Amino acid sequence: MFRYGILLVCFLSATIAHTQSILETPLEPEQDSIKKKEFVKALGNGFIPTKYFNFDLRYLIKYNQYEGVRTGIGGITNEDFSEKVRINSYGVYGFRDHRFKYSVGGSFRLAEKSDTWITFSYTDDLQETGSTKFLTDKRFFQFFEPRLLNIDLFHKHITKSIAFEHEIASGLAVQSEFAVSAIEPTYSYGYVTNQGILNAFDLSTAKFAMQWNPFKSSEVPENEIQKKKNEYPIITLQYTKSFADVFKSDLSFSKVDFRTIHQIFHKNKNISEITLVGGIANGDVPLTHLYHAYPNNINKETIMQRFSVAGINSFETMFFNEFFSDKFTTFQFKHFIKPFNISKRYKPQLVLITRYAIGDIKNPERHLNITFGSLKKGYTESGFEINKLLFGFGLSFTYRYGAYHLPEFGDNVAFKFTFNVSL
């Protein structure tokens, strides 16, 4: 696994280095300079632009424990193609599960002023069991997704959906979606219901999400720091309802998910970041739609066997599939110390981190062929990162303590790489 991760990092680092060499090449014509800047900006967002179509780097190459190497191609039409219509698609192949996955969709703009769109899509792919996606989340691209390397619990889904997005005001956006999904876990699993045991199931779900940035303004801030300040806090609320017997849906349940992210900018140029996430699920909720706390620790015996790459907001000492909940809350605090100004190009940064999670689950015996614990006692870990020590790499050390402290000292420790690159 780790070997594939290093290969992936080398490939992406080479891509970045090539981009940086482009930036360092002197260009006399102003038009060429603008084109280069636009290209680099698109690349930083994960796209390689062409005349009518932008290729999406997210699908180029990835790795996880179930698919092994996952590679493919995808993208979306740009504004030169149409300002009112967007067509997006991707296709990928997993070399370990020997299976193609794909998605195709189209969006149509209904109103320009309110940025109102309607979207149709068909997707045949995998999703991590226990993960939650907010409809209002904007596109997020990383050259390297560290946590993905270690995930092994996925479920297949074939989903047909129609979605609607609308900006009510500056800083207040809403989205809704109706989807019909056929879901099949890739692992041995049975969910006990009043009608019997389900090993696969169909769901018909409606979602409504709202994201609010209370201080966001349509006016352009004077500087980058002011722009970042205006983005916070970011408050997101989402409601999900699964309907039994609608389009042959098997289960009825509801979920309420909440997240807020806030950054505090100190006068000494330190930054504090607070992230609060919570969720409650009621009804017949299978494991696929329960909550985990974004664990990122491999189930290996020694510290060095677990040596991998730290995530961004994951619990580094929590083992994969160790806990699942139908109600949970996580709190994360990060304090970014002002980068050490060793030289113009070499500026490592120290980040202090504390994470806490609490949760519980009703009727765990209804989930067959899988063993997991509850977070009702409260889970705590703290540590630090030293980022950008060499070529974007750094080091992370985290320690697990409190109610879920383990008997062996080494089992409470997570020592990992970090990887941070910005264009």
Beta strands, then each sheet from edge to edge (+ up, - down):
strand 1: 47-49
strand 2: 53-56
strand 3: 61-64
strand 4: 68-77
strand 5: 85-94
strand 6: 99-111
strand 7: 116-128
strand 8: 154-169
strand 9: 172-185
strand 10: 190-193
strand 11: 196-198
strand 12: 201-212
strand 13: 234-242
strand 14: 253-265
strand 15: 271-283
strand 16: 295-297
strand 17: 315-319
strand 18: 327-336
strand 19: 349-360
strand 20: 367-368
strand 21: 379-390
strand 22: 393-401
strand 23: 413-419
sheet 1: 1+ 2- 4+ 3-
sheet 2: 1+ 2- 4+ 5- 6+ 7- 8+ 9- 12+ 13- 14+ 15- 18+ 19- 21+ 22- 23+
sheet 3: 11+ 10- 20+
sheet 4: 16+ 17+
end
